């Protein structure tokens, strides 16, 4: 799976602590290899975020993404559960 990044995602990513950035990188690599890996807990969102998906970095942090096509996803945002608001 090809992964693209929005400028908004990159800005938020750069503000994270280095240790968390490393964890994010590991999860993105895992995500690109296996979208359905159980540790990612990837799922479709509902409500005002309908059509957007999310996967877990750790207990607190999530990454929002969107399918551009069958082989490409775009990472939209990263943050705690407040990223859903």
Secondary structure as the mmCIF struct_conf table of DSSP 4:
data_model
#
loop_
_struct_conf.conf_type_id
_struct_conf.id
_struct_conf.beg_label_comp_id
_struct_conf.beg_label_asym_id
_struct_conf.beg_label_seq_id
_struct_conf.end_label_comp_id
_struct_conf.end_label_asym_id
_struct_conf.end_label_seq_id
STRN STRN1 UNK A 2 UNK A 5
HELX_RH_AL_P HELX_RH_AL_P1 UNK A 7 UNK A 14
TURN_TY1_P TURN_TY1_P1 UNK A 15 UNK A 15
BEND BEND1 UNK A 16 UNK A 16
HELX_RH_AL_P HELX_RH_AL_P2 UNK A 18 UNK A 33
TURN_TY1_P TURN_TY1_P2 UNK A 35 UNK A 36
HELX_RH_3T_P HELX_RH_3T_P1 UNK A 38 UNK A 40
STRN STRN2 UNK A 43 UNK A 44
HELX_RH_3T_P HELX_RH_3T_P2 UNK A 47 UNK A 49
TURN_TY1_P TURN_TY1_P3 UNK A 50 UNK A 51
STRN STRN3 UNK A 53 UNK A 56
BEND BEND2 UNK A 57 UNK A 60
STRN STRN4 UNK A 62 UNK A 69
TURN_TY1_P TURN_TY1_P4 UNK A 70 UNK A 71
STRN STRN5 UNK A 72 UNK A 79
BEND BEND3 UNK A 80 UNK A 80
HELX_RH_3T_P HELX_RH_3T_P3 UNK A 81 UNK A 84
#
